[in-house]
Each structure stands twice: as structure tokens, then as C-alpha cells.
């Protein structure tokens, strides 16, 4: 019993544990005794900073100005002297920078030990009498540059500006009053030292958008990316590298990163702060051999690597060391460990010479990507200060972790993770396929096994990976905030931050479900053969699940206030609707293939459906690229996703192959097969029809509750015995015995002077049963009218299994037959009647 209570207690703690969106909430719109005024209608807010404020922090302060203006409609002013005693004041600074923060610490108004020597930590609190004549102020104090920046953006986030305000057009809600809840707030220090994203596989989508919007991957583009990373409390980046060279494309990009507080790196196969494109430009400019092989071209490579360190030596960075083959390929066969270790040794000599200090003073990382991990496993080692960057398998499955039972590498460990991948068996570049449950499980596994120096994730085009990016960087700040039971709570919190509380639960469910569906099979891997048409009704089941999800997504879209619809389309609706459309298209292709092989004319309907869905994919793409947010996102959904012929993508989507059946090929299956104890027949699917000179049968499409209805015309003509007007149905019975035949008829009344309407029904030429199904009607209201259907029942005996012929003959006009239900022992009650039975050809 004691152990049981302990288990329950632990479970309750887990279930009620909460996700903090950074520091605990400290902003409110409600005034009370425990708040400090930041903005009221009659008051203007000011910021106080030292005149020597770091340029990167000043950028964040300027953004905070803009954010307050978005929220309250008034831009705060920035002061560095003579604060207005009567106006709300926010003081911003960093410890150890000869700032007001140091003065407040000396006065014991801020607890200095909470900041001194800390990494990237902020404190936000109310301080009394910071200046003579000023009663109180809100203070944002950082332990260092990024700590101060994170504090600034935390305030911005809490007043209502999402980190995704630019990158996903999340609107900012206007507020009249803003109050700070008195207290001391911090989010502590980050658990992982370097936390960042890798823009990769960026053509044609992100590259097309960047060129159309900024003229390319230049400093104007990166300013927006860096700001996002900082707002998400990241600090590290690998830049776009497909034909791009971060430092060389725009000379302002390197200084900008350093100014804003972003630690720059280069990808796993681009050593010494240089891009692969730098190498191609370097050898072309200097007319040198293009030999990316250290054993054959050492001098040229050393000189090239020197340029990377020379250019970036004054900027904060994490230098990738080591070497892979050119173009992110494996090293040549026969590459030996001693050569690779010598490469690292020579690279570190270059670092020492160009920086003028010991190599261990420049942070370095060695990526154990693909075959490089094999070298590590075979005994290759690097100096103790270098971070070992483990990697997943490109699909989100961690390949290697430290062995905690053995001495650990002193430089520590990192993880290179993927939301996006170019490679076999197919690229995965288009849409989010990473449920945060899987991300959490693998990254928690990594963290629990000592991986806490670098977390870097390949995010492809950045959009549409917004939600998992937020999760990855939030988790990197403090993995202990997350557990298996509170991941949906995080999703709901994130949805609330973007769209408000009214729809947060439903939006969270949508965000939680679609990547789960996409993880079953990536959109690029999905095709008409993925799911089974025949077994367990699998394909139709998964398609219907996606269709229901899309329907729910549209319901929310239609109810959301207009200002949220652009953001919702990007973050929720497009990923769901476009993927659902893909599922419907491949399902239609699967049906087309099956029915075409059976020479069934319905194959042509599904062929048309494939084309409709293919065209709709382009319509959705165009809406994303050119319509939402006033056409802000050109090319952003240009990534191919339909028609892969190999592992790599092509320049455009390819219409899936379909087959049309000509009239001469059509074989119409007409024999109904008993299954599960019943036979269900839509009336228009007769095997044979018999008309007379004065009467004929017609199908009335879409009549009644089910597929259609059949009746005789003209409607004033009565059948005589010689007319013999009937339809017949062929049925293959597996069982024998007395069966009930139920006809679903339109609720036509006995309009013929109450005589009633008559039909005959029989099997296999037996004496027909004559049925008058409404002659007894007296004009009372009842079930017929309420159900819009008359159920007419007869009983028949079938003595032998096999094929039998059911004949239905009318004796009066106005009888409309919609459906036939034959109960052979297993028919279950239903309002519309059982679905139609399978038909086979003779």
C-alpha cells in the first residue's frame, strides 16, 4: 500500500507539472495593489539605458520600442539621462558594464550574486527609488549581453508580441493598460550552451523568397532570422549554404551576427568558418586545382582555411573542424585516421597563428556525421577542448551517445538533429513531419546521456517548421521543464500565445495530430501503394481521418477573427489541408488503378479526381505564396512534393499516372454477392430491365436518401398483364433458408382513390407475391412522412446457394424504388440501410 501511494503521488506530480514559457507570467491588464504601472492611457513609458550600451542590446531595445507601439499604440522614448519622475520607467542594462545595473547592485537593490558569473541569465524586477526623485522602475538586468537581450524579449513576449510576429504574421492584440506584477523573475541559465538552427536544403523555397524579398541571403535577410533566434532564446546558427557563402555574399553579415549576439558556425562538412561555396570561389579566383583532398592538396587547403579564420577572428563563433568529402560526400576509400587527426592538428595550428592565442581559446566542434562516426568508433580522437557533435540518422533517430560508464570527453557533447533532410530513400523538405513527442523523446535521451554543449537542428526552409523550432529551442533552454505528460500542455500554451485562449485547445489538437499523421509516412514517400485498399479498409480509413482533421481545421478558420487568419493558414490550416489533399489524390489514384484493372467505368471518375486534387495542390500553394499576408511569402511553398521518381526532387510536381477506360473496354459487374449475412442493392444497379411500348423505366439521379430512385413513365400509365414491366437483379447467395426482402420506397401515398399502389416480387420465376404497400393509408401522419421512406417487407425461401434472380414488377405508376435489403441472417438495423454489397462480373 505504501509503494502504491508513493506511485500515485509521483504520478500526480508528473501530471500537474507545468510548462513555463520562460519566466513565470508577470504582465497583467488588471490593476491591483501588487502591480506597477507600465502603461495607462494618460501615461507615457520611457526606457533608460546607459549611453555606452552595447549595439546588439540597443537593437533589442529598439525592437522593444516597436513592440510596445504595436501593443499600446504609443512608442516609448529612450533616455540616458534625466528620467521623468512622473512617467513609468524601464531600466535596461548588463552587469559589469559600468552601467546603472552595477549601481543598483551596489545599492543592494538588485541581488548581484544572481547575475555575477552567470551565463545568459536575466532578472526582471521592480526597484524602488532607482534615481533621485523616481519612486520606482522596472529593471531588466542581464548577466551578459545575451542575458540582457533575452530579458528584453521576454518582456516583449509577455506584453503580447509573439516571436513569430514577422515569420508567421502572428497579430499583436491591442491593450489599453499594462501592469507589471511585482516580484523578481528569471528563467535561470540555459542547460545547453549553444542552441540553434541550420538553414539547409533551402532551394527553391527559402532561396526564392529571400531573393524576392531581400535580394538574396544577405544581411537584411539574416537580421530577421537572428532576431527570431534571439526571441526564441537561441544563440547559434549554421547559415544557408546551397550555393551561398555567409561571410562572402554580404560583408555586413558577419559583423551583424556578432553585433546582435549570434554565435555563427558552419555546417558539419564546412570547416574553419568557411562555406563550401567559399572553396569554389577561392580556387576559381586564384586559378587553383579543385582537389578537396588533404593528402594531395595540403598547401592550398591550409591557405584556404587560413582565410576563414582571418576573416572571422574578431567575431564570436564556433569553428567546425575536421573534413568530409567535397559537397558533403564521404571521404575517399582508404582515408586513414592518422590523416584525419593530422588535418585537425594543422587546422588548430592555423587557429592559433591567426588568433594569436592558444587554440583552446577558440571554441571548436567536430561533427561525427555519417562515416565520420565510423572513424570515431575506430579510435580517432580530437583534443579535449573540442566539442564532439553527435548526429541523428537524418530522420530524427539519434545514432550515438556518450558511454557514461567510461571517462567522458572533457570538451563535452552536442547533437545535430533533423527536421528536414535531402537524401535517400526520399527527400523530406516540404512540410513538418516531426511530432514534438518524438523530438522530446530523442533529445531527452540525448540530454540525459550528457549531451548539453550544442543542440543544432536542420530546419530546412525555416517555414513551415515554426512549431517544432519553438519546441526545440525551448527544450534546449531547460530540458527538465518537459516530460512525457506535459507535451500537449506545451502545445496548447504555444497555440494560446499565437491565437488566444478561446481556440487554443482545438488548435493544439490540430498541431498535435497532423505531424503524427505525417510521421507515419512522409508526404514525399506517400503514394498510391502506401496503404492497403483491400485489407482492413486501411487507405480509406486514413484518408477519412485526414479529411476529418481538415474539416475541423476549417471550422476553426471560419470562426477565428480575421486578423488571425493569415497566421492560422500558415501554422495550421495549410499543412493540414495540403497534406489531406495529397492523401485524397493518392487514394483516388489507387482506386483508379484497381477499377481500371477491373474494366470498371468508375475508374474514370477517380482519374478525374486525381487531376482535381493535383490542381488543388497548386491552388493552395498559390494562396500561400501570393495571397495571404498581402503576398508576403512568394516561393515559400515551391518545394516539390508530388511525383518523385528517385530519392531527389525535381523542378516541379508531376501529375500521378491515371488510366481512363473507354466504353468499349467497360465491363460492368452486375452480380451482387452476399456477405456478412445480407445483400444491399441500390435500385439503379439492375441486371436487366424490361419496358413495354407504352411504359418504360427511368433512373432519377440523386433521388431520396441514398444513391437514386427508379420509377416508370409516363406517370399516368398503368401496367397491364401483357406489358410485363419489370427490373431484375442477379444475386449470388452463400447461404440458404427463409430470407426477408425489404424494399425502401418513396413515401408516395394512395393517390388513386385510396386503392393503393401495387407491385409484384419473386425469385427465379416462382409465383410472385402481390404487395399493396399503401392501400390501407387513411390520411394520418406517421412514420412514413417523418422518415421520408416506406419500408415494404416480404419473405422468400432460397433452397440452394449460388446465383438467383430477383424480379420487381410494378402494376401501378408512381412507385419509386430506392434500395433493396435482403436479410440472410446478419443484417443490422441502420437508418439508411446497409452499404451496397460488392458486385462481380459474370
Buried (B, 14 or more C-beta within 10 A) or exposed (E): EEEEEEEEEEEEEEEEBEBBBBBEEBBBEEEEEEBBBBBBEEBBBBBBBBEEBBEBBBBBBEBBBBBBEBBBEEBBEBBEEEBBEEBBBBBBBBBBBEBBBBBBBEEEBBBBEBBEEBEBBBBBBBBEEBBEEBEBBBBBBBBBBBBBBBBBBBBBBBBBBBBBBBBBBBBBEEBEBBBBBBEBBBBBBBBBBBBBBBBBBBBBBBBBBBBBBBEBBBBBBBBBBBBBBBBBBBBBBBBBBBBBBBBBBBEBBBBBBBBBBBBBBBBBBBBBBBBBBBBBEBBEEEEBEEEBBBEEBEEBBBEBBBBBBBBBBEBBBBBBBBBBBBEBEBBEEEBEBEBBBBBBEBBBEBBBEBBEEEBBEBBBBBBBBBEBBEBBEEEBBBBEBBBBBBBBEBBBEBBBBBEEEEEEBEBBBBBBBBBBBBBEEBBBBBBBBBBBBBBBBBBBEBBEBBBBBBBBBBBBBBBBBBBBBBBBBBBBBBBEBBBEEBBBBBBBBBBBBBBBEEBBEBBBBBBBBBBEBBBEBBBBBBBBEBBBBEEEEEBBEBBBBBBEBBEBBEEBBEEBEEEBBBBBBBBBBBBBBBBBBBBBBBBBBBBBBBBBEBBBBBBBEBBBBBBEBBEBBEEBBEBBBBBBBEEBBBBBBBBBBBBBEEEEBEEEBEEBEBBEBEEEEBEEBBBBBBBEBBBBBBBBBBBEBBBBEEBBBEBBEEBBBBBBBBBBEEEEBBBEEEBEBBBBBBBBBEEEEEBBBBBBBBBBBBBBEEEBBBBBBBBEEEEBBEBBBBEEBEEEEEEBEEEEBBBBEBEBEBEEEEBBBBBBBBBBBBBBBBBBBBBBEEBEEEEEBBEBBBBEEE
